[in-house]
């Protein structure tokens, strides 16, 4: 039985809700890792997470998205419409490369944890880093690829969908 996958004009609210819950879990576990250095490091990490994911990405990428002003899988296109004016959707694939600004959200806690392993190793830290790794590098991808990409009207031009 070959079912057609529905392409959404606007995603159900549950999709961005679930995706953002996973992201908030990533931010929380990452900040706990940085908290082992200092409260300032944890605060700086959380600040970067929120600025990059809820300001920079909506400004640099989501303003070029066909979902601008509607509910996309992350909810960021709706946020982008509240904060910024729409831009050329033909440039979406090119602008998607700016998602690199989100890389420190996922990589910085792992790098920080490597330093912590040398400073004061503990099995609790190992468990925390493994939990962060699973949530940040597997769950976020699974949620996006499972709930977002199959229903996206831009999957033919999206670098994330073409690289799957």
N, C-alpha and C positions, 0 to 999 in steps of 0.2 A: 504494500500500500504506500503510494508516494503522495504525501501530503504537501500542499503548498505552504510555505512559511509566510505568514502575514507580515507585510512591511507596514510599520506604524507611521502615521502622520504625526501622531503624538503618543508617546509611551504611556502606559498606565502608571499612576503615581507610585505603585509598589516597586517598580524597577529602580528609579533613582533613590527611593527610600532605602532599599536593600543595599544598593551600591554605596551610598553615603554612610550607612551603618558600618560596612566593611572598612571604608576609608577612615572613619572615626576610630575604629579599633586599631588600625595601623598607626594613626597619630598617637593614640594612647600608649600602645606598647613601645613605640619609638621614643616617646617622651620619658617613659619609665627608664629606658636604657640611658638616655641623656641625663636623667635625674641622678644617676650614679656618679656623674661628674659634678654637676651642680644644678641648683634651681635655675640659674641663668641660662645654662646650656639647654635645659629642658624647655624653658620659655622661648628661647630663640628658635629651637626646632619647631615647637608648636606654632609660633608666629610665622615661620617660613611655610609650614604646611598650609595654613589658612590663607596666607597671601598668595602663594603660588596656585593652589587648587581652586580658590574661590574668587580670585581677582586677576592674576596674570593669565591663567589658562582661559577663563571666559573672555578676557580682553583680546588676547593674541590668537586664539584658535576659534572659540565659539562664535565670535562675531562673523565668521566666514562660513558657518555651518548652515545647512538647509533647515535645521531644526531651530534656528534662531527665533526666540520668542515663544517656542513651544516646549513641551516636556520631552527632552531627549533621555537617553538611558542614564545619564549622570545628573540631570537636572541643571547642568551648568548653562545650557543655551537659554533657559528661562531667566536665569540669573544675569547672563550677559545682556539680555534685552532690557533688564531693569537698570543696568549701569552704563551700557555703551551703545553706540549706534551701529546699525548693521553695515557690514562690509561685503566685498565681492565674494560670493559663494564659489565662484570659479577658482579661487585661490586656496580653497580648503586644504587640498592635498599638500600644497607647498607650506601652508601655515601650520599644518599638523606637526611638522618637524619641531615646532616650538614647544611641543609636549616635553621636550628635554628639560624644561624648567622644573618639571615634577620629579626628575630623577633623584635629586637629593632627599626627597621625602622617603624614598625606598632604600637608597644606598647609604646615606649618612649614619643611620643607626647601626647598620651592619659593620661599617668601618669603625665607628666608635666602640662597638662591642669587641672588636679585635684588640683594640688598645686595652679595654677593660680585662680581657682574658689574661693579659700579661701583668696588669697591675694587681688584680685580686681575682683569681679564678674561683668560680663556684659553679656547682651543678645547677643552681637556681638561675644563674646568668645564662648557662647553656640552654636551659628550658625556655627562658624568656626570648632569647635570640632565635631559637628554633620556631617558637610560636610566632614571633614577628615575621620570620622568613616565610612561613607557610601562609600567614595572612597577607603579607605584602606582595609576595612574588607568585603565589598560587591562587589564593582566594580572589584577589582583585581581578586577576586575569580570567579566572573561571566565571565570575559573575558577569564581567563585561562581555566575554566571548559567548557565554551561554544565554544571557538575557538581553544584551544590547546588540551586538553585531548581527545576529541572524535576522533581526527585524528592522535594521537600519536602511534607510533609503540612500545613504551615501556609501554603502559598502563597496561599490564598484570603484570609487575613487579614494577611499580611505586607506592610507598606508598600513594601519593596524590590521585591517581585514585582509589586505593583499598578502601580508606576511604571515598569515596563520597556516 
